[in-house]
Amino acid sequence: MGDPLRDRRPVNELVRDSQTIEITEEISAFERLAAAVQADLEALEEGSDAGNWRETRVSGWLQFGHSDAHPGARVLEGQLDVELPATCQRCLGLMRLPVSTELAYELKGPDDVPEAGHEGLETWELDEALIRPIDIVDEALVMALPLVAAHDDCVEVDASEQKATTTTPFASLRAQMEEANKD
């Protein structure tokens, strides 16, 4: 047998065997995650060095099986953790961003009967009966990334100060509508 994380196998086989996969892989093994980190690091202020970030380890586990609470449901559960280099969106400095996500998916194939999802499980739709677990891990990690990464200690902009220096695109339209309503 090859690599259970990278091998393309039938989902029913993984579930039947209650396949467990321990993960300790470098970020470089996850194409979408590595591309997202690379794009983010391009915004770093000049002189910042993220080092050899591609060697940072992703750790966690996956467990395929059937749900006790929902008979017949094919389930993937797991936990993924990584500390990524990132660009603080406030100061544009380098920061370490801990990313942790729990997986609780019901695996639905293209031939499965459509039905409502089960409580506590997110539906993961499969395009085919064969899967590569690394692809699911890669996508789950990208989905776990925050929209905005920022240091906890970066000074927040005072809202009143921001409003004074920000021009809203519809301010003149509002003024025109108020003037028209007076007439």
Residue pairs with C-beta under 8 A, 6 or more apart in sequence:
1 7
4 19
4 21
4 133
5 21
5 23
5 25
5 132
5 133
5 134
5 137
6 132
6 133
6 134
7 132
8 130
8 131
8 132
9 130
9 131
9 132
10 129
10 130
10 131
11 64
11 74
11 107
11 109
11 126
11 129
11 130
11 131
12 74
12 129
13 19
14 64
14 131
14 133
15 64
15 65
15 66
15 74
15 75
15 107
17 64
18 63
18 64
18 65
19 62
19 63
19 64
20 61
20 62
20 63
20 64
21 61
21 62
21 63
21 133
22 61
23 58
23 59
23 60
23 61
23 62
23 80
23 137
24 57
24 58
24 59
25 57
25 58
25 134
26 54
26 55
26 56
26 57
26 58
27 33
27 34
27 37
27 53
27 54
27 55
27 56
27 57
27 58
27 82
27 84
28 34
28 54
28 55
29 58
29 134
30 58
30 134
30 137
30 138
30 141
31 138
32 138
32 139
32 141
32 142
33 58
33 138
33 141
33 142
34 54
36 142
36 145
37 53
37 84
37 85
37 86
40 86
40 87
40 149
41 50
41 53
41 85
41 86
41 87
43 87
43 92
44 50
44 87
44 92
44 93
44 94
45 91
45 92
45 93
48 93
48 94
49 94
50 85
50 94
51 85
53 84
53 85
56 82
56 83
56 84
56 85
57 82
58 80
58 81
58 82
58 137
58 141
59 80
59 81
59 82
60 78
60 79
60 80
60 81
60 137
61 78
61 79
62 76
62 77
62 78
62 103
62 133
62 136
62 137
63 76
63 77
63 78
64 74
64 75
64 76
65 74
65 75
65 77
66 72
66 73
66 74
66 75
67 73
67 75
67 106
67 118
67 121
69 118
69 120
70 106
70 118
70 121
73 106
73 118
73 121
74 106
74 107
74 108
75 104
75 105
75 106
75 107
75 121
76 103
76 105
76 107
76 124
76 136
77 102
77 103
77 104
77 105
78 102
78 103
78 137
79 100
79 101
79 102
79 103
80 99
80 100
80 101
80 103
80 137
80 140
80 141
80 144
81 98
81 99
81 100
82 98
82 99
82 141
83 96
83 97
83 98
83 99
84 96
84 97
84 98
84 99
84 145
85 94
85 95
85 96
85 97
86 94
86 95
86 96
86 97
86 149
87 93
87 94
87 95
87 149
88 94
88 95
88 149
88 150
88 151
88 154
89 148
89 149
89 150
90 150
90 151
90 154
90 155
90 156
91 151
91 154
93 151
95 149
95 150
95 151
97 146
97 149
99 141
99 144
99 145
100 144
101 140
101 141
101 143
101 144
103 136
103 140
104 120
104 121
104 122
105 121
105 122
105 123
105 124
105 136
106 117
106 118
106 121
106 122
106 123
106 124
107 124
107 126
107 131
108 123
108 124
108 125
108 126
109 126
109 128
109 129
110 126
110 127
110 128
111 129
117 123
124 136
